[in-house]
Structures are given as structure tokens and as C-alpha cells.
Amino acid sequence: MKRLFTNPRFQNLLPPLSPSELAELEASIKNEGVRDPIVVWGDIIVDGHNRYRIASENGLDFQTVEKDFASEDEACMWIVLNQSARRNLTKSQLAMIAEGLATLPRGANQHADQSVCSQSQVAEKFGISIDTIQQAKKVRSGGVAELVEAVETGKISVKEGAKLSRLSGAEQKEIIGAVVTGQADSVLGAIRERKIAERREQIDAMRRQSVEMPTGKFSCIVIDPPWKYDEEYDPDYYRGASPYPEMSHEELMEMDIAADDDCVMFLWTTQRFIRDGFALLQHWGFEYKATLVWDKVSLGLGNFLRQQCEFCLIGFKGKPLLDNPNDIRDIIREQKREHSRKPEAFYELVKTLCPGSKVEYFARQQREGFTCYGNDTEKFQDHYQQEDAA
């Protein structure tokens, strides 16, 4: 019996046979012998590692077929292309193998910074998309060992694995364990439920905070009311729901606004709550003067019209002292950023117009020149603070 040797690189290219498949193969060889020849490159096994082991352990003869490869890289490509179809591998499993080949370095006699094949070449050979190979790359680069194994063995899809790789290692292991044991229906469902639960906990934590109202009186008030949309957050279908506790119109009306006798108010609202905005201005003792329009540049959500603008109602109480250069327009055009984050140009406008004391209700960041009230005032970084630090 000819003695052959194994190459771990060849042996581990494809996922191993399952215990049942291995038992079936062993029973077949013991009953009928080794029917298919073992493919070798010199004395190294290229195809037939399991057949060789079973034959050696049971003293059975086998045939060999010699292949002539220019390099190990060429042998690797042959192994995958010739064995993958026989193994009934899923697209996800093929993607994991293809990703490995697309990033496999060439031999020492070739350019070290190139791979065996480009992603497009491997994708074409395997009949899968480049996007699928990219998903496999995310699994390998960001996934824990359990995640990589789960995708390689076909327990979860490469698409699910790519999404799961964004989470921490502990979260990956927890979700994989839940899916494998049947405690969760799917990886995507488990991720979705986790995101919803985390968001609810964040909002509940804000509600539990004890926030002191600003003391004293202010000559300028900026307020971005947490309007009650009553939209349920869904990370897959609707991510526009408020990431903070909302307040009803009645709750907002009950607020004790710290306005001086002579004060200007900037009240942010959207299409849906513009009437409520006017009502709040009047209720708090302000006379409507103008509307500032924020053009967010890119399209937003909307059931009827896609909303690209947000509005700031400006109201006067008494005779506020303003330093108006008379060149301020009624529109700001600035790219929108995170949910509820207002444009920097707006705050520059307020600082230009209002030399007196300023307060911002429901602020989401600390800002120079403003007293900030809210339960999420550290959400965003103040670019003024960043400049000072620099």
C-alpha cells in the first residue's frame, strides 16, 4: 500500500463531512472497497483524505491518479472547483471558501501582494456575487470562531453572519447559541429583537433620570419639543422613531418656560406638528413673528410627501433685544445628520441675533453660550469644545 501525506492547506479548504456522512462513507468503503481513486500531487493527497484514512485503518487497497500542478495555489483552486459540487455546499459555504481563495497569497515565485484570483474571477467561477464574497469577508474579519464555523458548516447564512459580525463577541456567541439550540427562530430576528430591547432600555433610562429645570429667566429660548409620534421603532423597516421619551401636547403645555419679560423663542417643529407649535407659542405668551426653514438637502421619510425640510417658528414676548445685521435669510441649507440634531448654522444665527442669556430645552449636546436642559445633553459632541481642545 502506497504511503501518502496530507497537506493541512488542502485538507481544510472545504468543511469536513458531517458525522453521518462520514459513517456512511466508511460503511460503503468497508463493504465495496475504495471505488474512486485518490488524487495526488506527487505523494501529497489532493482529493480523498477520508478515503485514504479509512483504507489505511482497514488495510484496503486503493488507486491513485496523479495531477501536475504548477503551485499549491493552483491545486487549491482545483480542489474547490472539483469538490464543491459533489459536497452539496450552500451558496454561503461557497462564499466562505471563495473569500479564502480571493485573499490567498500567491506562491513565493509570484507577486506577494496579489491573490490567486480576484474576487470577480472567483465569484464567476463559483456562480456567486461579489457582494456575497464581501459578506464572507466581514464574517472572517469581525466574527468570533463560533460564527465562522456556523457559516462554514451551513448552520447560518453568510448574510446573517455578516450582520452578526457587527456585534460584540459575547453578543455573537449568545445569538449563535440561541439559534443553534432553537431558542431563537433566526439570527436576523434575534438581532432585531436585541436592537429593539436596547432602544427601549435607553429610553426608559432617560425617563428615570432626575433632571433639574433651568433656574432664572432667559432672553432667548431654543426648544425642540419631543413630539409624540407614537411610532414603533423597527431596525429593519422603520428607524425614524424617536430615540428618546416623547411628550404629549398636554404635557408640553404644562411646562413652566423660563422666559424673561422680553424674550425671543425659537421653536422647532415638523409638518405634522406645525399647528401644535403655533399653539405652544401662544400658550407660553409669545407672538408669532417668522418661520425659519431648514433644507436638509437629502430626502427624508413621509407617507404623502417625502419631507426634506424642518421648520423653526420664531416668536416674541415683549420687546426682546436683538442684534440684527439685516442680512439673515429665512432658510438654512445644511445636510442633516443624526436624528433630531439641528444644523450648526442655526446656532450661529441665534448667537448672532441674541446677545443675552440663552437656554435650550431638550438639548442633545452641551453648547457654549447656552444653558442646556434635557436628559440626553451628552448625546453629541460640541464642535466648539473640540476646537478648544485642539
Buried (B, 14 or more C-beta within 10 A) or exposed (E): EEEBEEBEEBBEBBBEBEEEEBEEBBEBBEEEEBEEBBBBBEEBBBBBBBBBBBBEEEEBEBEBEEBEBEBBBBBBBBBBEEBBEEBEBBBBBBBBBBBBBBBBEBEEEEEEEEBBBEBEBBBEBBEBBBBBBBBBBBBBEBBBEBBBEBBBBBBBBBBBBBBBBEBEBEBBBBBBEBBEEEEBEBBBBBBBBBBBEEBEEBBEEBEEEEEEEBEEBBBBBBBBBBBBEEEEBBBEEEBEBBBBBBBEBEEBEEBEBBBBEBBBBBBBBBEEBEEBBBBBBEBBBBEBEEBBEBBBEEEEEEEEEEBBBBBBBBBBBBEBBBEEEEEEEEEBEBEBEEEBEBBBEBBEBBBBBBEBBBBBBBBBBBBEEBBBBBBBBEBBEBEBEEEEEE
